[in-house]
Amino acid sequence: MARMYIKTINGSTPPVPQSIEVQYFTVEKDSGANMAGTMIHNVIAHKIKFVLSYPPMTETTYNTLTAMMKPDELTIVYYDPFDGTEKTGYFYHGDIKIKPRWLTGASAIQGLFEVFDINLIEN
């Protein structure tokens, strides 16, 4: 079970993901090598990205998650593992990957979707 890195999305508590990957990346502008071959880095921001993977889920859980992703901008309260603090930030969702489960017999009880992965990227 993943640590509760994502506390709330727009004030609602999301289901706990099966796994979570946290990425910290640098946004640069006009960076590259100059004529002398020296690398120039013009850092304009540092951002965080969460990749959430959920276990097989029911239609109710699926509907809860997709409803949370409807706004263009998401206000997320999260734990930042890079500095150990809780923060509030503005995010958007990137790719959402789903794999529907064919509902046959007893497997229908185990979930409607085998895979539900989503990227939450800081604005």
N, C-alpha and C positions, 0 to 999 in steps of 0.2 A: 504494500500500500504506500502511495506517495505521501510525503509530508504535505501539509496544507499550505503550499506556497501561494495559492490563489485563495484569499480569504473570501472576497465578495466580488461579484461582477454586477455593476449598477445596483448595488445594495442587496443583491440576493446571493445566498450561498450556493455555489455550484456543486454538483456531485463530485466526490473525490475521484480523481483519475487513477487508473491502474499504475501508470508511470508518468513521469514528467522529466523533460529535458530543459535545462535553463541555459540560454546562450546570451553572452554579453558581447556586443559588437560595437565597432567604432564607425561613425559616419564621417566621411571626409569630402572635401570639396577642393577642386583644382590641385589634387595631389598627383605626384608622379616624379619622373626624373627630369632634372634640368639639363642644359646643354653640357655641363661638366660631368654628368652621370650621377650626380648626388640626388638621392631620394628626398623629396620635399613632402612632408605630411602636414596638411592643413585640416586638423581635427575640428569638426564643428559640433559633435555630440557623441555621447556614449549612450547606447540603448540596450534594453533587455528584451529578450524574446522567450516565451514559454511554448514548448511543444507538449501538448497534453494528449495522452493516449488512454482511452477508456476501454474497459472490458465489455463483453457482450451486454447489451442493455435492452430494456423494455421500451416500448413505444412511449410510455409516459416519461421516462428519463430522457429519451431522445428529444421529445417535444420540449422539455424543460431546458435542455442545453441549446437547442436551436432558437428558442425564444430569446434566450440571453444574448444571442449573437446578432439579433435584428438591427440594433442601432449601428450607424456608421462609426460612432465613437463610443468606446466602452470605458467606464470609470472602474478601475480595478484596484482593490486593496490587496497588496501582496507582500510576501516576505522576500527580501533581496538577499540571497545567499552570499553575495559578493562583499557586502558590508555588514550583514547581520541585523538589518533593521527592517521594520515594517514601513511600507510606503504606499501612497496613493498615486496612481498614474493614469494617463489617458492612453488607451490602446485601440488598435483595430484588429480584426481577425484576418489572418491570411488564409491559406489553403485549409479547406475542411475535407477530410478524406473519410468516406463511409463505405462500408461493404455490407449491403443488406444480406440477411440470412433468409434462405428459403424456409418458409414455415411449413414444416411437415411433422405431424405426430407430436411426440413428447418434446422435440427440440424447440417448439414454440414457447415453452415455459422458460427456456434458458436465455432468450433475448431475441430482439428483432434485428439488431445489427451486431455483426461480429467485430467490426472495427469502426471506431470513431476517433479520428485524430484531428486536432485543431491547433493552429498556430496563433498565438496572441502576441502581437508585436507593438512595442511602445511607439507612440507618435513622436 
